[in-house]
Amino acid sequence: MGLVSTFKKGGVHPDDKKSLAKASVIERIPLPKELIVSMAQHLGVPATCLKKKGDVVVAGEKIGTASGFISAEVHSPVDGVVKEIRKVRLANGALADAVVIIPDSEQKTTFTTKYDYSSLTSEELLASIKDLGIVGMGGATFPTHVKLQIPVGKSVDAFVVNGVECEPYLTADYRVMMEKGLEVLEGIMIISKIIHPKRMIIGIELNKKDAIEHLEALIKEKNYPIEVMGLKMKYPQGDEKQLLKATINKEIPSGKLPIDIGAVVWNLGTVNAIYEAISFHKPLIERVITISGEGIKN
């Protein structure tokens, strides 16, 4: 591990509370009796619903199609039957169409066949990422295929993967790094085929030293041109502006984007989703979350 850095101005040092869930491995939660899948799974224009009441769906099947440039495809997360199409109130207060699905008791659809993507062009990779509905997993849910389209005249000097996870309690990205480290690294290499960065960096805070060491060992084993940068613990270092200051010591001017300083930032969960999309043709139909806190017994 090389430089230990952070952003200089501002920031706080809350108790990270990581120990409450850090040792817990990723588990699949039981299926509920019904799933409500909103057509607004992303930033931008909601998808247009493709299904009606009574339709049979399988996991990964497209149930909503992008309705604009800033939009994303939506897929069924399960095998099941459409109970109804109705409006739902989202967390931001907006109303959106949603497909209500009754999951089958036996889920037969799997994504276990790995495909060879080595001969695919950057345009073909980009088309697959769009078709499989990948969006940013760090919270903004910006459609990934749009972000991957580097504007004419711009180039990527630094591709930074956000493995900081600076918020207290959260350990989802940490567990992905520990359990799916090779997948994350392969996802970074897939993205590099599209954006052609000069430098690739994974930023991780020092309360996850074992993840830093784990990824460094895998990078050495695979001989990937990827750096792991250990960062001092400080909130909100996971914000892309603070992260770029900490990793490449550059500031994004007011009103500008990271690409205006030759940088792009992807959340670690997004990178893993891109790996699964390209390698297994798996749409974005699930994600890792943290269930933690002093009130949680298990």
Phi and psi restraints in degrees (value plus and minus 20) as a CYANA .aco file:
   2 GLY   PHI    -116.6   -76.6
   2 GLY   PSI    -141.7  -101.7
   3 LEU   PHI     -78.6   -38.6
   3 LEU   PSI     115.5   155.5
   4 VAL   PHI    -126.9   -86.9
   4 VAL   PSI      93.2   133.2
   5 SER   PHI    -152.7  -112.7
   5 SER   PSI     155.3   195.3
   6 THR   PHI    -184.7  -144.7
   6 THR   PSI     152.7   192.7
   7 PHE   PHI     -96.4   -56.4
   7 PHE   PSI     131.7   171.7
   8 LYS   PHI    -109.9   -69.9
   8 LYS   PSI     -62.6   -22.6
   9 LYS   PHI    -115.0   -75.0
   9 LYS   PSI     109.5   149.5
  10 GLY   PHI      57.3    97.3
  10 GLY   PSI    -186.9  -146.9
  11 GLY   PHI      77.2   117.2
  11 GLY   PSI     135.8   175.8
  12 VAL   PHI    -151.2  -111.2
  12 VAL   PSI     148.4   188.4
  13 HIS   PHI    -146.3  -106.3
  13 HIS   PSI      52.1    92.1
  14 PRO   PHI     -93.1   -53.1
  14 PRO   PSI     138.9   178.9
  15 ASP   PHI     -81.4   -41.4
  15 ASP   PSI     104.3   144.3
  16 ASP   PHI     -95.3   -55.3
  16 ASP   PSI     -41.1    -1.1
  17 LYS   PHI      36.6    76.6
  17 LYS   PSI       0.3    40.3
  18 LYS   PHI     -88.2   -48.2
  18 LYS   PSI     -50.2   -10.2
  19 SER   PHI     -83.0   -43.0
  19 SER   PSI     -39.7     0.3
  20 LEU   PHI     -84.9   -44.9
  20 LEU   PSI     -48.8    -8.8
  21 ALA   PHI    -154.4  -114.4
  21 ALA   PSI     -18.7    21.3
  22 LYS   PHI     -79.9   -39.9
  22 LYS   PSI     -55.7   -15.7
  23 ALA   PHI    -105.6   -65.6
  23 ALA   PSI     -27.3    12.7
  24 SER   PHI     -97.0   -57.0
  24 SER   PSI     109.3   149.3
  25 VAL   PHI    -101.5   -61.5
  25 VAL   PSI     143.0   183.0
  26 ILE   PHI     -88.0   -48.0
  26 ILE   PSI     107.4   147.4
  27 GLU   PHI    -145.3  -105.3
  27 GLU   PSI     131.3   171.3
  28 ARG   PHI    -111.0   -71.0
  28 ARG   PSI     104.5   144.5
  29 ILE   PHI     -97.6   -57.6
  29 ILE   PSI     133.0   173.0
  30 PRO   PHI     -82.8   -42.8
  30 PRO   PSI     129.4   169.4
  31 LEU   PHI     -90.5   -50.5
  31 LEU   PSI     119.6   159.6
  32 PRO   PHI     -98.5   -58.5
  32 PRO   PSI     155.2   195.2
  33 LYS   PHI     -90.8   -50.8
  33 LYS   PSI     -48.6    -8.6
  34 GLU   PHI    -168.9  -128.9
  34 GLU   PSI     132.9   172.9
  35 LEU   PHI    -140.0  -100.0
  35 LEU   PSI     114.3   154.3
  36 ILE   PHI    -128.1   -88.1
  36 ILE   PSI      91.3   131.3
  37 VAL   PHI    -128.0   -88.0
  37 VAL   PSI      86.5   126.5
  38 SER   PHI     -90.7   -50.7
  38 SER   PSI     128.9   168.9
  39 MET   PHI    -101.8   -61.8
  39 MET   PSI     -21.8    18.2
  40 ALA   PHI    -132.1   -92.1
  40 ALA   PSI      51.0    91.0
  41 GLN   PHI    -113.1   -73.1
  41 GLN   PSI      -6.9    33.1
  42 HIS   PHI    -178.0  -138.0
  42 HIS   PSI     144.4   184.4
  43 LEU   PHI     -92.3   -52.3
  43 LEU   PSI     119.7   159.7
  44 GLY   PHI      89.8   129.8
  44 GLY   PSI    -175.2  -135.2
  45 VAL   PHI     -94.9   -54.9
  45 VAL   PSI     110.5   150.5
  46 PRO   PHI     -78.4   -38.4
  46 PRO   PSI     131.6   171.6
  47 ALA   PHI     -90.1   -50.1
  47 ALA   PSI     138.3   178.3
  48 THR   PHI    -111.2   -71.2
  48 THR   PSI     106.3   146.3
  49 CYS   PHI     -86.0   -46.0
  49 CYS   PSI     116.4   156.4
  50 LEU   PHI    -127.1   -87.1
  50 LEU   PSI     -21.2    18.8
  51 LYS   PHI    -136.5   -96.5
  51 LYS   PSI     145.0   185.0
  52 LYS   PHI    -156.3  -116.3
  52 LYS   PSI     148.0   188.0
  53 LYS   PHI     -75.8   -35.8
  53 LYS   PSI     113.8   153.8
  54 GLY   PHI      74.0   114.0
  54 GLY   PSI     -32.0     8.0
  55 ASP   PHI     -86.1   -46.1
  55 ASP   PSI     119.8   159.8
  56 VAL   PHI    -108.3   -68.3
  56 VAL   PSI     113.1   153.1
  57 VAL   PHI    -146.4  -106.4
  57 VAL   PSI     135.7   175.7
  58 VAL   PHI    -140.4  -100.4
  58 VAL   PSI     135.5   175.5
  59 ALA   PHI     -77.7   -37.7
  59 ALA   PSI     110.4   150.4
  60 GLY   PHI      72.3   112.3
  60 GLY   PSI     -27.8    12.2
  61 GLU   PHI     -93.7   -53.7
  61 GLU   PSI     120.0   160.0
  62 LYS   PHI     -91.2   -51.2
  62 LYS   PSI     104.6   144.6
  63 ILE   PHI    -136.7   -96.7
  63 ILE   PSI     -28.0    12.0
  64 GLY   PHI    -168.0  -128.0
  64 GLY   PSI     118.6   158.6
  65 THR   PHI    -133.5   -93.5
  65 THR   PSI     123.8   163.8
  66 ALA   PHI     -74.7   -34.7
  66 ALA   PSI     118.2   158.2
  67 SER   PHI    -128.2   -88.2
  67 SER   PSI     -12.5    27.5
  68 GLY   PHI    -193.1  -153.1
  68 GLY   PSI    -197.4  -157.4
  69 PHE   PHI     -84.8   -44.8
  69 PHE   PSI     -67.7   -27.7
  70 ILE   PHI    -113.8   -73.8
  70 ILE   PSI      65.3   105.3
  71 SER   PHI    -182.9  -142.9
  71 SER   PSI     153.2   193.2
  72 ALA   PHI    -168.8  -128.8
  72 ALA   PSI     132.5   172.5
  73 GLU   PHI     -91.7   -51.7
  73 GLU   PSI     127.5   167.5
  74 VAL   PHI    -142.0  -102.0
  74 VAL   PSI     117.9   157.9
  75 HIS   PHI    -145.8  -105.8
  75 HIS   PSI     134.7   174.7
  76 SER   PHI     -91.3   -51.3
  76 SER   PSI     111.8   151.8
  77 PRO   PHI    -101.8   -61.8
  77 PRO   PSI     -27.8    12.2
  78 VAL   PHI    -165.1  -125.1
  78 VAL   PSI     144.5   184.5
  79 ASP   PHI     -98.8   -58.8
  79 ASP   PSI     114.5   154.5
  80 GLY   PHI     156.3   196.3
  80 GLY   PSI    -183.1  -143.1
  81 VAL   PHI    -146.7  -106.7
  81 VAL   PSI     118.9   158.9
  82 VAL   PHI     -94.0   -54.0
  82 VAL   PSI      97.0   137.0
  83 LYS   PHI     -97.7   -57.7
  83 LYS   PSI     -62.9   -22.9
  84 GLU   PHI    -189.0  -149.0
  84 GLU   PSI     145.3   185.3
  85 ILE   PHI    -133.8   -93.8
  85 ILE   PSI     104.5   144.5
  86 ARG   PHI    -169.2  -129.2
  86 ARG   PSI     147.4   187.4
  87 LYS   PHI    -101.0   -61.0
  87 LYS   PSI     122.0   162.0
  88 VAL   PHI    -150.3  -110.3
  88 VAL   PSI     132.7   172.7
  89 ARG   PHI    -111.8   -71.8
  89 ARG   PSI     103.8   143.8
  90 LEU   PHI    -105.7   -65.7
  90 LEU   PSI     151.3   191.3
  91 ALA   PHI     -82.4   -42.4
  91 ALA   PSI     -47.3    -7.3
  92 ASN   PHI    -105.6   -65.6
  92 ASN   PSI     -17.2    22.8
  93 GLY   PHI      74.4   114.4
  93 GLY   PSI     -31.0     9.0
  94 ALA   PHI     -98.5   -58.5
  94 ALA   PSI     136.6   176.6
  95 LEU   PHI    -117.5   -77.5
  95 LEU   PSI     122.6   162.6
  96 ALA   PHI    -167.4  -127.4
  96 ALA   PSI     131.0   171.0
  97 ASP   PHI     -84.8   -44.8
  97 ASP   PSI     127.7   167.7
  98 ALA   PHI    -163.7  -123.7
  98 ALA   PSI     127.2   167.2
  99 VAL   PHI    -119.7   -79.7
  99 VAL   PSI     100.9   140.9
 100 VAL   PHI    -115.4   -75.4
 100 VAL   PSI     100.3   140.3
 101 ILE   PHI    -137.2   -97.2
 101 ILE   PSI     112.1   152.1
 102 ILE   PHI    -112.9   -72.9
 102 ILE   PSI      91.3   131.3
 103 PRO   PHI     -87.6   -47.6
 103 PRO   PSI     124.7   164.7
 104 ASP   PHI     -85.5   -45.5
 104 ASP   PSI     129.0   169.0
 105 SER   PHI     -84.7   -44.7
 105 SER   PSI     -50.7   -10.7
 106 GLU   PHI    -135.2   -95.2
 106 GLU   PSI     100.7   140.7
 107 GLN   PHI    -115.6   -75.6
 107 GLN   PSI      90.8   130.8
 108 LYS   PHI    -116.5   -76.5
 108 LYS   PSI     -43.9    -3.9
 109 THR   PHI     -96.3   -56.3
 109 THR   PSI     109.2   149.2
 110 THR   PHI    -150.5  -110.5
 110 THR   PSI     144.9   184.9
 111 PHE   PHI    -146.7  -106.7
 111 PHE   PSI      54.4    94.4
 112 THR   PHI    -136.5   -96.5
 112 THR   PSI     -31.1     8.9
 113 THR   PHI    -102.9   -62.9
 113 THR   PSI     100.8   140.8
 114 LYS   PHI    -111.5   -71.5
 114 LYS   PSI     111.6   151.6
 115 TYR   PHI    -122.5   -82.5
 115 TYR   PSI     127.7   167.7
 116 ASP   PHI    -104.3   -64.3
 116 ASP   PSI      95.1   135.1
 117 TYR   PHI    -128.6   -88.6
 117 TYR   PSI     -12.3    27.7
 118 SER   PHI     -80.9   -40.9
 118 SER   PSI     -48.7    -8.7
 119 SER   PHI    -112.1   -72.1
 119 SER   PSI     -23.1    16.9
 120 LEU   PHI     -91.9   -51.9
 120 LEU   PSI     120.9   160.9
 121 THR   PHI     -98.9   -58.9
 121 THR   PSI     148.1   188.1
 122 SER   PHI     -82.1   -42.1
 122 SER   PSI     -54.6   -14.6
 123 GLU   PHI     -86.9   -46.9
 123 GLU   PSI     -59.3   -19.3
 124 GLU   PHI     -89.2   -49.2
 124 GLU   PSI     -59.3   -19.3
 125 LEU   PHI     -82.2   -42.2
 125 LEU   PSI     -64.5   -24.5
 126 LEU   PHI     -82.2   -42.2
 126 LEU   PSI     -61.6   -21.6
 127 ALA   PHI     -83.4   -43.4
 127 ALA   PSI     -59.3   -19.3
 128 SER   PHI     -86.2   -46.2
 128 SER   PSI     -62.0   -22.0
 129 ILE   PHI     -82.2   -42.2
 129 ILE   PSI     -59.7   -19.7
 130 LYS   PHI     -85.3   -45.3
 130 LYS   PSI     -68.7   -28.7
 131 ASP   PHI     -83.2   -43.2
 131 ASP   PSI     -50.0   -10.0
 132 LEU   PHI    -113.4   -73.4
 132 LEU   PSI     -13.7    26.3
 133 GLY   PHI      50.0    90.0
 133 GLY   PSI      13.2    53.2
 134 ILE   PHI     -95.8   -55.8
 134 ILE   PSI     111.4   151.4
 135 VAL   PHI    -152.3  -112.3
 135 VAL   PSI     146.4   186.4
 136 GLY   PHI     -82.9   -42.9
 136 GLY   PSI     111.0   151.0
 137 MET   PHI    -118.0   -78.0
 137 MET   PSI     -16.3    23.7
 138 GLY   PHI    -105.0   -65.0
 138 GLY   PSI     -25.2    14.8
 139 GLY   PHI     112.8   152.8
 139 GLY   PSI     -53.6   -13.6
 140 ALA   PHI     -97.3   -57.3
 140 ALA   PSI     -45.9    -5.9
 141 THR   PHI      34.6    74.6
 141 THR   PSI      15.7    55.7
 142 PHE   PHI     -92.9   -52.9
 142 PHE   PSI     114.2   154.2
 143 PRO   PHI     -75.9   -35.9
 143 PRO   PSI     102.2   142.2
 144 THR   PHI     -86.9   -46.9
 144 THR   PSI     -55.0   -15.0
 145 HIS   PHI     -83.6   -43.6
 145 HIS   PSI     -48.5    -8.5
 146 VAL   PHI     -93.1   -53.1
 146 VAL   PSI     -64.5   -24.5
 147 LYS   PHI     -85.2   -45.2
 147 LYS   PSI     -48.1    -8.1
 148 LEU   PHI     -96.3   -56.3
 148 LEU   PSI     -32.4     7.6
 149 GLN   PHI    -106.7   -66.7
 149 GLN   PSI      73.6   113.6
 150 ILE   PHI     -90.2   -50.2
 150 ILE   PSI     107.1   147.1
 151 PRO   PHI     -78.9   -38.9
 151 PRO   PSI     128.6   168.6
 152 VAL   PHI     -77.6   -37.6
 152 VAL   PSI     113.8   153.8
 153 GLY   PHI      71.2   111.2
 153 GLY   PSI     -28.8    11.2
 154 LYS   PHI    -125.4   -85.4
 154 LYS   PSI     134.0   174.0
 155 SER   PHI    -160.7  -120.7
 155 SER   PSI     140.7   180.7
 156 VAL   PHI    -123.0   -83.0
 156 VAL   PSI      89.7   129.7
 157 ASP   PHI    -101.0   -61.0
 157 ASP   PSI     -58.9   -18.9
 158 ALA   PHI    -155.6  -115.6
 158 ALA   PSI     103.2   143.2
 159 PHE   PHI    -125.6   -85.6
 159 PHE   PSI      90.8   130.8
 160 VAL   PHI    -129.1   -89.1
 160 VAL   PSI     105.6   145.6
 161 VAL   PHI    -116.8   -76.8
 161 VAL   PSI     106.8   146.8
 162 ASN   PHI    -107.3   -67.3
 162 ASN   PSI      76.0   116.0
 163 GLY   PHI    -129.5   -89.5
 163 GLY   PSI       2.3    42.3
 164 VAL   PHI     -87.2   -47.2
 164 VAL   PSI     -72.3   -32.3
 165 GLU   PHI      26.7    66.7
 165 GLU   PSI      43.0    83.0
 166 CYS   PHI    -102.4   -62.4
 166 CYS   PSI     -33.1     6.9
 167 GLU   PHI     -90.9   -50.9
 167 GLU   PSI     120.2   160.2
 168 PRO   PHI     -77.2   -37.2
 168 PRO   PSI     129.1   169.1
 169 TYR   PHI      59.8    99.8
 169 TYR   PSI     -57.4   -17.4
 170 LEU   PHI     -89.8   -49.8
 170 LEU   PSI     112.4   152.4
 171 THR   PHI    -156.9  -116.9
 171 THR   PSI      -6.4    33.6
 172 ALA   PHI     -82.9   -42.9
 172 ALA   PSI     -69.8   -29.8
 173 ASP   PHI     -84.5   -44.5
 173 ASP   PSI     -56.6   -16.6
 174 TYR   PHI     -79.5   -39.5
 174 TYR   PSI     -66.5   -26.5
 175 ARG   PHI     -86.5   -46.5
 175 ARG   PSI     -55.6   -15.6
 176 VAL   PHI     -82.6   -42.6
 176 VAL   PSI     -63.4   -23.4
 177 MET   PHI     -81.4   -41.4
 177 MET   PSI     -61.6   -21.6
 178 MET   PHI     -94.0   -54.0
 178 MET   PSI     -56.8   -16.8
 179 GLU   PHI    -119.5   -79.5
 179 GLU   PSI     -42.3    -2.3
 180 LYS   PHI    -150.6  -110.6
 180 LYS   PSI      17.5    57.5
 181 GLY   PHI     -79.9   -39.9
 181 GLY   PSI     -65.3   -25.3
 182 LEU   PHI     -83.5   -43.5
 182 LEU   PSI     -58.3   -18.3
 183 GLU   PHI     -83.3   -43.3
 183 GLU   PSI     -62.3   -22.3
 184 VAL   PHI     -81.7   -41.7
 184 VAL   PSI     -65.4   -25.4
 185 LEU   PHI     -83.1   -43.1
 185 LEU   PSI     -60.6   -20.6
 186 GLU   PHI     -86.1   -46.1
 186 GLU   PSI     -55.7   -15.7
 187 GLY   PHI     -81.8   -41.8
 187 GLY   PSI     -59.4   -19.4
 188 ILE   PHI     -82.6   -42.6
 188 ILE   PSI     -62.3   -22.3
 189 MET   PHI     -87.3   -47.3
 189 MET   PSI     -53.8   -13.8
 190 ILE   PHI     -83.6   -43.6
 190 ILE   PSI     -67.6   -27.6
 191 ILE   PHI     -81.0   -41.0
 191 ILE   PSI     -57.3   -17.3
 192 SER   PHI     -83.1   -43.1
 192 SER   PSI     -47.3    -7.3
 193 LYS   PHI     -89.1   -49.1
 193 LYS   PSI     -40.8    -0.8
 194 ILE   PHI    -113.8   -73.8
 194 ILE   PSI     -63.0   -23.0
 195 ILE   PHI    -124.0   -84.0
 195 ILE   PSI     -32.2     7.8
 196 HIS   PHI      31.2    71.2
 196 HIS   PSI      40.9    80.9
 197 PRO   PHI     -95.8   -55.8
 197 PRO   PSI     133.6   173.6
 198 LYS   PHI    -100.5   -60.5
 198 LYS   PSI     -44.7    -4.7
 199 ARG   PHI    -166.0  -126.0
 199 ARG   PSI     120.6   160.6
 200 MET   PHI    -146.4  -106.4
 200 MET   PSI     107.2   147.2
 201 ILE   PHI    -151.9  -111.9
 201 ILE   PSI     117.4   157.4
 202 ILE   PHI    -129.4   -89.4
 202 ILE   PSI      98.6   138.6
 203 GLY   PHI    -114.3   -74.3
 203 GLY   PSI     106.2   146.2
 204 ILE   PHI    -158.2  -118.2
 204 ILE   PSI     113.8   153.8
 205 GLU   PHI     -94.5   -54.5
 205 GLU   PSI     135.3   175.3
 206 LEU   PHI     -92.2   -52.2
 206 LEU   PSI     -25.4    14.6
 207 ASN   PHI     -99.0   -59.0
 207 ASN   PSI     -15.8    24.2
 208 LYS   PHI    -147.1  -107.1
 208 LYS   PSI      29.4    69.4
 209 LYS   PHI     -80.7   -40.7
 209 LYS   PSI     -55.2   -15.2
 210 ASP   PHI     -86.2   -46.2
 210 ASP   PSI     -53.9   -13.9
 211 ALA   PHI     -88.4   -48.4
 211 ALA   PSI     -59.2   -19.2
 212 ILE   PHI     -80.1   -40.1
 212 ILE   PSI     -68.5   -28.5
 213 GLU   PHI     -86.1   -46.1
 213 GLU   PSI     -58.2   -18.2
 214 HIS   PHI     -83.1   -43.1
 214 HIS   PSI     -67.9   -27.9
 215 LEU   PHI     -88.8   -48.8
 215 LEU   PSI     -57.7   -17.7
 216 GLU   PHI     -81.0   -41.0
 216 GLU   PSI     -59.7   -19.7
 217 ALA   PHI     -85.7   -45.7
 217 ALA   PSI     -61.4   -21.4
 218 LEU   PHI     -87.4   -47.4
 218 LEU   PSI     -59.2   -19.2
 219 ILE   PHI     -82.5   -42.5
 219 ILE   PSI     -62.8   -22.8
 220 LYS   PHI     -83.9   -43.9
 220 LYS   PSI     -61.1   -21.1
 221 GLU   PHI     -82.2   -42.2
 221 GLU   PSI     -61.3   -21.3
 222 LYS   PHI    -110.2   -70.2
 222 LYS   PSI     -30.4     9.6
 223 ASN   PHI      38.6    78.6
 223 ASN   PSI      21.0    61.0
 224 TYR   PHI    -102.0   -62.0
 224 TYR   PSI     124.8   164.8
 225 PRO   PHI    -103.1   -63.1
 225 PRO   PSI      37.1    77.1
 226 ILE   PHI    -141.0  -101.0
 226 ILE   PSI     115.9   155.9
 227 GLU   PHI    -120.7   -80.7
 227 GLU   PSI     123.7   163.7
 228 VAL   PHI    -130.1   -90.1
 228 VAL   PSI     103.6   143.6
 229 MET   PHI    -133.6   -93.6
 229 MET   PSI      94.2   134.2
 230 GLY   PHI     -95.7   -55.7
 230 GLY   PSI     110.7   150.7
 231 LEU   PHI    -138.8   -98.8
 231 LEU   PSI     127.3   167.3
 232 LYS   PHI     -82.1   -42.1
 232 LYS   PSI     132.1   172.1
 233 MET   PHI     -99.0   -59.0
 233 MET   PSI      99.1   139.1
 234 LYS   PHI    -182.4  -142.4
 234 LYS   PSI     115.4   155.4
 235 TYR   PHI    -117.0   -77.0
 235 TYR   PSI     117.1   157.1
 236 PRO   PHI    -123.9   -83.9
 236 PRO   PSI      48.6    88.6
 237 GLN   PHI     -85.6   -45.6
 237 GLN   PSI     -37.2     2.8
 238 GLY   PHI     -95.4   -55.4
 238 GLY   PSI     -33.9     6.1
 239 ASP   PHI     -87.5   -47.5
 239 ASP   PSI     118.2   158.2
 240 GLU   PHI     -82.2   -42.2
 240 GLU   PSI     -50.8   -10.8
 241 LYS   PHI     -86.9   -46.9
 241 LYS   PSI     -66.5   -26.5
 242 GLN   PHI     -87.6   -47.6
 242 GLN   PSI     -57.6   -17.6
 243 LEU   PHI     -85.0   -45.0
 243 LEU   PSI     -61.0   -21.0
 244 LEU   PHI     -88.2   -48.2
 244 LEU   PSI     -55.5   -15.5
 245 LYS   PHI     -84.4   -44.4
 245 LYS   PSI     -59.7   -19.7
 246 ALA   PHI     -92.2   -52.2
 246 ALA   PSI     -56.7   -16.7
 247 THR   PHI    -112.8   -72.8
 247 THR   PSI     -63.4   -23.4
 248 ILE   PHI    -138.9   -98.9
 248 ILE   PSI     -15.2    24.8
 249 ASN   PHI      36.2    76.2
 249 ASN   PSI      21.9    61.9
 250 LYS   PHI    -145.0  -105.0
 250 LYS   PSI     126.6   166.6
 251 GLU   PHI    -129.3   -89.3
 251 GLU   PSI     120.4   160.4
 252 ILE   PHI    -104.7   -64.7
 252 ILE   PSI     100.6   140.6
 253 PRO   PHI     -80.6   -40.6
 253 PRO   PSI     133.2   173.2
 254 SER   PHI     -76.0   -36.0
 254 SER   PSI     110.6   150.6
 255 GLY   PHI      61.8   101.8
 255 GLY   PSI     -18.4    21.6
 256 LYS   PHI    -127.1   -87.1
 256 LYS   PSI     152.2   192.2
 257 LEU   PHI    -132.9   -92.9
 257 LEU   PSI     143.8   183.8
 258 PRO   PHI     -73.2   -33.2
 258 PRO   PSI     -56.8   -16.8
 259 ILE   PHI     -84.0   -44.0
 259 ILE   PSI     -41.5    -1.5
 260 ASP   PHI     -89.8   -49.8
 260 ASP   PSI     -35.5     4.5
 261 ILE   PHI    -133.2   -93.2
 261 ILE   PSI      -2.0    38.0
 262 GLY   PHI      56.8    96.8
 262 GLY   PSI       7.8    47.8
 263 ALA   PHI    -151.0  -111.0
 263 ALA   PSI     133.4   173.4
 264 VAL   PHI    -155.4  -115.4
 264 VAL   PSI     128.4   168.4
 265 VAL   PHI    -147.1  -107.1
 265 VAL   PSI     110.9   150.9
 266 TRP   PHI    -145.8  -105.8
 266 TRP   PSI     117.3   157.3
 267 ASN   PHI     -85.5   -45.5
 267 ASN   PSI     126.6   166.6
 268 LEU   PHI     -80.7   -40.7
 268 LEU   PSI     -56.9   -16.9
 269 GLY   PHI     -85.0   -45.0
 269 GLY   PSI     -55.1   -15.1
 270 THR   PHI     -85.6   -45.6
 270 THR   PSI     -61.4   -21.4
 271 VAL   PHI     -80.8   -40.8
 271 VAL   PSI     -62.6   -22.6
 272 ASN   PHI     -85.0   -45.0
 272 ASN   PSI     -58.7   -18.7
 273 ALA   PHI     -84.2   -44.2
 273 ALA   PSI     -58.0   -18.0
 274 ILE   PHI     -86.1   -46.1
 274 ILE   PSI     -61.0   -21.0
 275 TYR   PHI     -77.9   -37.9
 275 TYR   PSI     -68.1   -28.1
 276 GLU   PHI     -85.8   -45.8
 276 GLU   PSI     -55.8   -15.8
 277 ALA   PHI     -85.6   -45.6
 277 ALA   PSI     -68.3   -28.3
 278 ILE   PHI     -96.8   -56.8
 278 ILE   PSI     -58.8   -18.8
 279 SER   PHI    -100.8   -60.8
 279 SER   PSI     -53.9   -13.9
 280 PHE   PHI    -143.6  -103.6
 280 PHE   PSI     -15.2    24.8
 281 HIS   PHI      36.0    76.0
 281 HIS   PSI      18.8    58.8
 282 LYS   PHI    -118.8   -78.8
 282 LYS   PSI      98.7   138.7
 283 PRO   PHI     -88.0   -48.0
 283 PRO   PSI     151.5   191.5
 284 LEU   PHI    -100.3   -60.3
 284 LEU   PSI      69.6   109.6
 285 ILE   PHI    -142.1  -102.1
 285 ILE   PSI     -17.8    22.2
 286 GLU   PHI    -179.5  -139.5
 286 GLU   PSI     143.6   183.6
 287 ARG   PHI    -172.9  -132.9
 287 ARG   PSI     143.2   183.2
 288 VAL   PHI    -106.9   -66.9
 288 VAL   PSI     113.6   153.6
 289 ILE   PHI    -146.3  -106.3
 289 ILE   PSI     141.2   181.2
 290 THR   PHI    -121.8   -81.8
 290 THR   PSI     109.5   149.5
 291 ILE   PHI    -132.3   -92.3
 291 ILE   PSI      91.0   131.0
 292 SER   PHI    -173.6  -133.6
 292 SER   PSI     155.6   195.6
 293 GLY   PHI     106.9   146.9
 293 GLY   PSI     140.7   180.7
 294 GLU   PHI     -84.3   -44.3
 294 GLU   PSI     -41.9    -1.9
 295 GLY   PHI    -108.4   -68.4
 295 GLY   PSI     -20.4    19.6
 296 ILE   PHI    -117.7   -77.7
 296 ILE   PSI     101.4   141.4
 297 LYS   PHI    -101.9   -61.9
 297 LYS   PSI     -56.3   -16.3
